[in-house]
Amino acid sequence: MRIPLFLYAVYALPAGWLLGRGSGLIAGAGVVITLTAAVASLLAAVRRSRRPAIALHAVLVPVQFVLSVPSNVPLAGLLLSAAVLVAARPHFPQLRRSIRRLLLTIHVGTSVSWLGLATAMTALAVIGLVTGDAALRHAVYQIMHLFDLTIVIPVVALAITSGLLVSLGTPWGLIRHWWVLNKFTLSVAIPMVAGVQHLWIADLIARGAADPGAAPGGLGVRLLWCFLAYDVTLWTATALSVHKPGGRTPWSRRPAPATGRIARPS
């Protein structure tokens, strides 16, 4: 676990500088959060503080997804935070039944919403690609951009956050069962791709504004394939939740120490 923590600290310094070159509230918040997380990760690695590091990076996974809206720089941090969580073999005290049910309700609701939004965005991508109405095409990509900023990003962040809390606070754990680990991997993969996908939508909007008659071309096709891949991924995650295949992982038989400190290598 110490290696991913050190890697995150190394990443965060230039990342904070790159985010500082941007403008706006999100960019400013990104600088503060990234540099603070760098210091906290470094301290956790030096002090071998396991649970604070897990809690920090569980929060950073959805936060860095939100911060990636104006810049793709936080996506590398998201990947490193996910690596910290997996390497930590996290386990926390059991949540109370009422809290667990509340979080599970939120997770199921937001996950279903995520799948519905992906399906709706796929339909919009099809319309934008095949319609001959230039005004409709431009409006479709504007709606997609608006959906991304106001609905998709909050729903995805909430789905990932609630899923992490449910896994960390229940016997399922994050890496004890293959279906949970695979579902977490799929949930992180989509935001990584979305960092490029939202730029495609912005490019199509700009293209339509400059030349209303311009066809989406290959960019529109790539966007459609991207959303089709989201649909397949989210349906796969749904199937994993229902069928729970794969059994236990090898790490479930080697629980991490409950002392709150990172185990020293033997």
C-alpha positions in Angstrom: 0.0 0.0 0.0 2.9 2.4 0.7 4.0 2.4 -3.0 0.7 3.6 -4.4 0.6 6.3 -1.6 4.1 7.5 -2.6 3.2 7.4 -6.3 0.1 9.6 -5.5 2.2 12.1 -3.6 4.7 12.2 -6.6 1.8 12.7 -9.1 0.0 15.3 -7.0 2.8 17.9 -7.1 2.9 18.5 -10.9 -0.9 17.9 -11.0 -1.5 20.7 -8.6 0.7 23.0 -10.7 -1.2 22.0 -13.9 -4.5 22.6 -12.3 -3.3 25.9 -11.0 -2.9 27.1 -14.6 -6.6 26.8 -15.2 -9.3 29.2 -14.1 -12.6 28.9 -12.3 -13.8 27.5 -9.0 -13.3 23.8 -9.9 -9.7 24.4 -10.9 -9.0 26.3 -7.7 -10.6 23.6 -5.6 -8.6 21.0 -7.5 -5.3 22.6 -6.6 -6.2 22.8 -2.9 -7.6 19.2 -2.8 -4.7 17.7 -4.8 -1.9 19.3 -2.8 -3.6 18.5 0.5 -4.1 14.9 -0.5 -0.4 14.8 -1.5 0.7 15.8 2.0 -1.8 13.4 3.6 -0.8 10.5 1.4 2.9 11.1 2.1 2.3 11.2 5.9 0.2 8.1 5.7 2.9 6.3 3.9 5.6 7.4 6.3 3.6 6.7 9.4 2.1 3.5 8.0 -1.4 4.8 8.8 -3.7 2.5 7.0 -7.3 3.5 7.8 -6.8 7.3 7.4 -5.3 6.5 4.0 -8.2 4.3 3.0 -10.7 6.9 4.1 -8.9 9.7 2.3 -8.7 7.9 -1.1 -12.2 6.5 -0.8 -13.3 10.2 -0.8 -10.8 11.1 -3.5 -12.2 8.6 -6.1 -15.5 10.4 -6.7 -14.1 13.9 -5.9 -11.4 13.6 -8.6 -14.0 12.5 -11.1 -15.9 15.7 -10.5 -12.6 17.7 -10.7 -11.9 16.2 -14.1 -14.6 18.2 -15.8 -12.4 21.2 -16.8 -9.2 19.1 -16.9 -8.2 15.5 -17.4 -5.3 15.8 -14.9 -7.3 14.4 -11.9 -8.1 11.2 -13.8 -4.6 9.9 -13.2 -5.2 10.7 -9.5 -8.5 8.8 -9.6 -6.6 5.8 -10.9 -4.0 6.0 -8.3 -6.6 6.4 -5.5 -8.3 3.3 -6.8 -4.9 1.5 -6.6 -4.4 2.6 -3.0 -7.8 1.2 -2.0 -7.2 -2.1 -3.7 -3.7 -2.4 -2.3 -4.9 -1.6 1.2 -7.4 -4.6 1.4 -9.7 -2.3 3.3 -12.1 -3.4 6.0 -14.0 -1.1 8.4 -16.4 -1.8 11.3 -19.8 -3.0 10.2 -22.4 -0.3 9.5 -25.5 -0.2 11.5 -28.4 -1.9 9.8 -30.4 1.3 9.2 -27.4 3.1 7.8 -26.5 0.2 5.6 -30.0 0.0 4.2 -30.0 3.8 3.5 -26.7 3.6 1.7 -27.8 0.5 -0.3 -31.0 2.2 -1.3 -29.0 5.3 -2.5 -26.5 3.0 -4.3 -29.2 1.0 -6.1 -31.2 4.1 -7.1 -28.2 6.0 -8.4 -26.8 2.9 -10.2 -30.1 2.4 -12.0 -30.2 6.1 -12.8 -26.7 5.8 -14.2 -27.8 3.0 -16.5 -30.8 5.0 -17.6 -28.8 8.1 -18.3 -26.3 6.1 -20.3 -29.2 4.6 -22.4 -30.7 8.1 -22.9 -27.3 9.5 -24.0 -26.9 6.6 -26.4 -30.2 7.5 -28.0 -29.1 11.1 -28.3 -25.8 10.0 -29.9 -27.8 8.0 -32.5 -30.0 11.0 -33.3 -27.1 13.3 -33.6 -25.3 11.0 -35.9 -28.2 10.1 -38.3 -30.4 13.2 -38.4 -30.3 15.5 -41.4 -31.7 18.4 -39.4 -28.7 20.6 -38.6 -30.6 22.5 -35.9 -31.7 19.3 -34.2 -28.2 17.9 -34.4 -26.7 20.9 -32.7 -29.5 20.9 -30.0 -28.9 17.2 -29.3 -25.2 17.7 -28.6 -26.0 20.7 -26.4 -28.5 18.6 -24.4 -25.9 15.9 -24.0 -23.4 18.4 -22.6 -26.0 19.8 -20.3 -26.9 16.3 -19.1 -23.3 15.6 -18.5 -22.7 18.6 -16.2 -26.0 18.7 -14.3 -27.2 15.1 -14.0 -24.6 12.5 -15.1 -21.6 13.7 -13.1 -23.5 14.0 -9.7 -25.3 10.6 -10.2 -22.0 8.9 -11.1 -20.2 10.4 -8.2 -23.0 9.5 -5.8 -23.2 5.9 -7.2 -19.4 5.3 -6.7 -19.4 6.9 -3.2 -22.4 4.9 -1.9 -20.9 1.7 -3.5 -17.6 2.3 -1.7 -19.3 2.9 1.6 -21.5 -0.2 1.3 -18.5 -2.4 0.4 -16.3 -1.0 3.1 -18.9 -1.2 5.9 -20.3 -4.7 5.2 -18.9 -8.2 5.1 -18.6 -8.1 1.3 -15.5 -5.8 1.5 -13.9 -4.2 -1.5 -11.5 -7.0 -2.7 -12.8 -10.0 -0.8 -15.2 -11.2 -3.5 -14.5 -11.1 -7.3 -17.8 -9.6 -8.2 -17.3 -6.6 -5.9 -13.7 -6.0 -7.1 -14.8 -6.4 -10.8 -17.7 -4.1 -10.3 -15.5 -1.5 -8.7 -13.0 -1.8 -11.6 -15.8 -1.2 -14.1 -17.1 1.8 -12.1 -13.7 3.4 -12.2 -13.1 2.6 -15.9 -16.2 4.6 -17.1 -15.1 7.9 -15.5 -11.6 7.4 -17.0 -13.1 7.2 -20.5 -15.6 10.0 -19.8 -12.7 12.4 -19.4 -12.2 12.1 -23.2 -15.8 11.7 -24.1 -17.0 15.0 -22.8 -14.3 16.7 -24.9 -15.8 15.0 -28.0 -19.2 16.4 -27.2 -17.8 19.9 -26.7 -16.0 19.6 -30.1 -19.2 18.6 -31.8 -21.0 21.6 -30.3 -18.3 23.9 -31.5 -18.3 22.3 -34.9 -22.0 22.8 -35.2 -21.9 26.4 -34.2 -19.1 27.2 -36.7 -20.7 25.3 -39.5 -24.4 24.2 -39.0 -24.3 21.9 -42.0 -21.2 20.0 -40.8 -21.8 16.3 -40.3 -20.6 14.6 -37.1 -18.4 12.3 -39.1 -16.0 9.9 -37.4 -16.2 11.9 -34.1 -19.9 11.2 -33.9 -19.4 7.5 -34.6 -16.7 7.3 -31.8 -19.1 9.0 -29.4 -21.8 6.5 -30.2 -19.5 3.6 -29.7 -18.4 5.1 -26.4 -21.9 5.2 -25.1 -22.7 1.7 -26.4 -19.6 0.6 -24.4 -21.0 2.3 -21.3 -24.3 0.5 -21.7 -22.5 -2.9 -22.0 -20.3 -2.1 -19.0 -23.2 -0.9 -16.8 -25.3 -4.0 -17.7 -22.4 -6.1 -16.8 -22.1 -4.4 -13.4 -25.8 -5.0 -12.9 -25.4 -8.7 -13.7 -22.5 -8.9 -11.3 -24.7 -7.4 -8.5 -27.5 -9.9 -9.2 -25.5 -13.1 -9.8 -22.4 -12.4 -7.6 -20.1 -14.8 -9.6 -16.5 -15.8 -9.0 -16.5 -16.5 -5.3 -13.8 -15.2 -3.0 -10.5 -13.7 -4.0 -7.2 -14.9 -2.7 -6.9 -11.8 -0.6 -10.0 -12.6 1.4 -8.0 -15.3 3.2 -5.3 -12.9 4.2 -7.1 -10.1 6.1 -5.1 -6.9 6.7 -4.3 -6.1 10.3 -7.0 -4.3 12.3 -4.6 -2.0 14.1 -5.0 0.8 11.6 -1.4 0.6 10.5 0.1 -0.7 7.3 1.6 -4.1 7.7 5.3 -4.3 7.5 6.6 -6.8 4.9 7.7 -10.1 6.4 
